[in-house]
Amino acid sequence: MAEAAAGRDKITDATAALFADSAKIPERFIRTNEVQAAGTVVVGEGEASSELPVVDMARLLDPELSAQETAKLGSACREWGFFQLVNHGVEEAAVQQIKDSVAQFFSLPLEAKNTVAVREGDGFEGFGHHFSGRASTDKLDWAECLLLFTRPVQIRNMDSFWPTNPPTFRHALDKYSVEIENLARRLLSSMAVDLGVSQEALLGAFFFGDDGAAGKGRQSVSMHHYPPCRHRDTVVGISPHTDTLGLTLLLQVDDTPGLQVKRGGRWFPVRPLPGALVVNVGDALDVLTNGAYASVEHRVVPDAEGRRVTIAMFHDACVDGRVAPLPELLRGGEVPARYKSIGKLEYTKRSAEALAQGRRFLDSLKA
């Protein structure tokens, strides 16, 4: 769900104008060839088995129902790499406040949003466009995005990139980030049971230990606004990609469709259930599980009539500073590693380079 892109661009008055009049598509957004290359076979509503699996967090936590629901969770992660999570336990007030705050932020005038704009040569944080970097023209996605580092709190760049308008934004994101981290811990504990590894091993790959090891425990958020566009065969909401980090939890602010998941060479539209979160396996979790869980390709297609706003929280992971299969799954060498071990910093760098070239870096790690 696009936790990173090949690059970021500040949004100017010229590119912002398209959001008010999508009848005129600037050249930098025209990506007809990419749309055609990505494939247009989309599964219809009436087709059997076209819906994402649904996992119930309350059942995962119920001692009498946990075994059955854990099996559903494992099946979803293996066969789809995506699922909808219901009864997730995130505080309703926290959900509503972050929804309202993000919707209000994207409704502000461009001048106000650009007070937290991405800075050239200063990483990915801030408000702006994604650009693909696949051509000399650096084509843009049909979206505006605010990307922030959220946890641990020491990595937050509050003064430069956290909006103060609307006034509720900072408190809402702080509260929601804690809620999602707690949910991620509960969810990963159930995944550990399904995988047959200790909870300490899987949770330890995602969250800081007492030593505060670098590259562990990092959470970030990517908030997207996709304006409506009647020329859906010309623009790209978010290019087809896999998430390079570990685990993604997506909250949809409205009910406008757009997310599609690729399975068996076809695209499956995701129809969010009321109150649900959409969860997906990232590349790092694919590696950690030695290929047991699948990180799969997905994309966003703009809607012709309505705008779409989403909030995706990402949790990063590694094992002792490396992206590698969990040792418990390899059983002392009895089970062959399906992925080569790689240092976390090199993994991050090379993943970004591959994304810029339209490649999937994970494929190069296969043993």
N, C-alpha and C positions, 0 to 999 in steps of 0.2 A: 504494500500500500504506500509505496513511494516514500520510504524513510530518508532517501537521499536521491540525488540526481547527478548528472554529469557536471552541472553547474547551476548557479543562481544568478538572476539578473534583477536589478532594481526596476520597478514598474514606473513607466513614464506616462505623461499625459496622452501621448500618441497611442500607446498600447492599451491604456485603460479605456480609451474611447470605444474600443470594440465591444466592451461589455455592455455599453448602452445601445449599440447598433450592430448586431451580429450579421446584418445583411452585407456588411463590408468587411471582408476578411483580409487583414494585412498579410503581405507575402510571408512574413516570418512565422505565421501560424499555419500556413497551408502545407499540409503533409499528406496529400492524397496517396502518394506511393506507399508511405508507411502504413496507412490505414488498410490499403489493399493487401500489402504483404503480411499483415498481422492476421488476416483471415476474417471472413464475414459470416461463417457458419455459426449462427447463434441458436441455441436450443430454445424451443417455444414453451409456453406455459403448460400446454396440454400433454407434453411428453413425459412419460414415466421416468422416475428417478432423476428429475431435473432440479430438485431442491437440495440445498446444502443440508448436511446432517445437523440435527439439533441436540445439544448436550445440556442437561439440567444440572446446574451447580448444587442446588439443594439436594438432589438425589445423590450426587457425588459425596456429599457430606453426611448423608444418612447411613448409619451402619448397616441397616437392613437392605438398602437399595444400592449401596456403593459399588459392589462387585459388578452388577449388571450395567450400571451407568459408566463405570470405568472402562468396561469393554467397548461401549459405544464411543467413548472418548478416543480410545486407542484406534478403533476402526476409522473414525473420522480423520485422525492425524495421518494414518497410513494411506488411506484410499483417496482422500480429498486434499488434505493439507489445510483445510478450512472447515469451520463449523460455526453455527450460531449458538451463543451461550445465553440461556435464559435463567431466571431466578439467580442472578449472579451475586446479589447481595450488596452491590455498590449503593451507597446511600442516595435515595431519590433526590434529596435536596441538592446534593453535590452534582448529580447529573444535570438537573435542571439549570443550576447556576452556571455551569460551564457551557451548556448549550446556549443559554441566553447571552453570555458574555462573548462567546466566539461569533455568534450571529450578529451581535451589535458591532463588534470590531470590523467585520467584513462589510458592514453597511455604512461605515464612516467614509467621509470624503478621502480621496487618494492622498491629499496633503497630510492628513492626520495619520493614515496608515504608514506613510513613508517616514514618519518620525522614528520607526523601528526597522527601517529598510536594511536589507542585506548590504554588506560593505564589500566592495570589490577587493579581492585578494585576501579576505578575512574570513574564509570558511563559508559554511552553509547557513548559519543562524540568521534569523531576521525575516522580514516580509519581502516577498518578491515572486518572480516567476521561476519555474524550473526551465532549464534549456537542455536539449538532448546532447549537444556536442557531437552529433554524428555527421555533421556536414559543416562546411565553412560558414554557412549562414547561421549556425546554432539555432535551429528551429525551436520554437517555444511550445510548451503544453498549454492547452486551453484552460488555464486555472491560475489563481493566485494563491500563495501559500505563506503561512507563518510557521517557521520551524524553530524550536527552542529546546535547549537541554534543561531537564527538569529535576532529575535526581541522580546522585546525591545533591543536596542543596549547595555544596561548595562549587559545583561546576556551573551554576546558574550565572548568566550574564544579565542581571536584572536591569542595571542602569542603561545598557545599550539596546536591549532587544525585548524586554518584557513591557508590553503596553500599560500605560496608566489610564487609557481611555478605551473602553468604559472603565469607571473606577472599580468595578467588581472583578475585573479580569484577573489580576494577580492573586487575589485570595481564592477565587474560583479554581484557577489552575493548580495552585498549591494544594488545596483540599482534594481535588480530583486526582492529582498525581499520587497522593498517599493512598487513596482508595484503590486505584488501579494496581499499585505495587502490592498491596495486601491481597488483592484478588489474584494477581499473577503468582504469588507464593502458594496460595491454595490450589490453583490450577496445576502448577508444576508439581506439587506434592502428589496429586492424583496421576499425573503423567508418569512420575517415578514408579508408582505402584504398577501401572500398566506395563512399563518397560522392564520391570523386575530389577531395578537398581535402588540403592538407598536414597531416601529423600535428601540426605545431606549432600550426596554427590551431585544431584541435579540442581538443587537449590544453590549449592556452593558455586556452581558454574555461572549463575546469574546474579548473585548478590554478594556484596562485600563481606569478607571474613574479618576476623579481628586484626589481620595484618593490613587491611585496606589495600589489597593488591590492585595495581593499575589495570584498567580495562574491564573491571568487573563491576556489576551493580549499576550500570549506567542506564538511565531512562531518558527518552526524548519524546517530543510530540511534534507531529506534523498536522497542521490544521489547513484544510483546503476549501476553497470556494470555487465551484465550477459554474460559471454563468451559463444560461441557456444558449443553445446554438442550433439553428435550423439546418446548418450544413454539416451534418454529422459524418458525412463521407469525405470530409475535407480536413477536419481538425482532430486532434488527439487530446483527450482529457488528461490521462496519464498513460504513457507508453507501456506496452507489455513488459513486465519485469517480475523478478522475485525479490522479496525483502532480504537484504543481506544480514540483518541482525537476527536475534534469536526468536522473539515472540512478539506478535502484533495484536493489539486489542483495539478495534475500531468502533467508535460511537458515531452514529449518523444523527445529525441535528434535525433533519427533516425526513420526509418519506420519498424524496425524489430518487429514482433508480439511477444506476450508472456503473456500479462495480460488476465486473464479469470475471469469472474464474475459468481457466482453461483445463479441460480434462478430456483425454482421448481425442485430441485434435480439434475439439469444438469449444465454443465459449458458452458458459452457463451464467445467465444473469442472476445476481444475488438480490433477493427480495427480502429486505430486513424485516424481522418480526418486531412487533411493538415491544419496546423495553429491552430488546436483546442487544448484545454486543457481537460483532463479527470477529472471530479469532482466527489467526493463521500462523502456520509454522514458517519461520524464517530459515535462511540458509544455514546460519550458525547452529540452530537446533537440529536441522537435518544432519549436519556433521556430528554433533554431540551424540545423537542417537544411532550413529553409524549407518545412516540411511533408512532406519526403521520408520521415521516420520518424514513426510515428503514436503519440501518447499516447492510450491507450484506457481506457475506464471499467472498473473492477473493484470487487468487493465481497467481504465475508467473511460466510459463513453459519455460525452455530454448529452443532456436531455434537450429535446427540441423546445420544450415549453417552460420548465421550471429550473431554478438554480438548485445546486446541491452543495451542502456544507457538511464536512466530516471532521472528526477529531481522532487521529490515530496515535496511540501510545506504543512506543517500541522499547523492548527490553533487550539489552545486549548480553552476550555470554562468551565465556572462554574457560579453559581449564589450565590453571597455572600459567596464565599469560599466553596461551596458545589456543587456536581453534582446532580441536581434535576430538576424535571419538572418546566417550567416557571410558576410562580404564575398566570399570566394572563390566561393561558390555563386551570387552575383548577377552575376558576371563583368562588373563595371564598369557595371552598369545594363542589360545585355543580357537578363538574366532578371529578371522582375518579382518584387518581394518579396511573399510571400503573407501576411506578418505585419508589423504596424507595430512600430517600435522603441519601447521603453519603458525608463525608468530602473529599475535593479534594486530600489531601495527602494520605488518606486511599484508595481512589479510584485508585490513581496511583500505590500504592504499591500492592494492591490486584489484579489489572489488570495484572501486570507483573508476579505475582505468578501464576495466572490462565493460562497465555500464556505459561509459562514454563511447565505446566502440560497438555497442549493441551486442555484446557477448555476455554469457553467463559464466562468471568466474568459478562457480562451484564445480562445473564440469572439468576444469583443469586440475582439481584436487583429487579426482577419483584415482584410487590406487590401481 
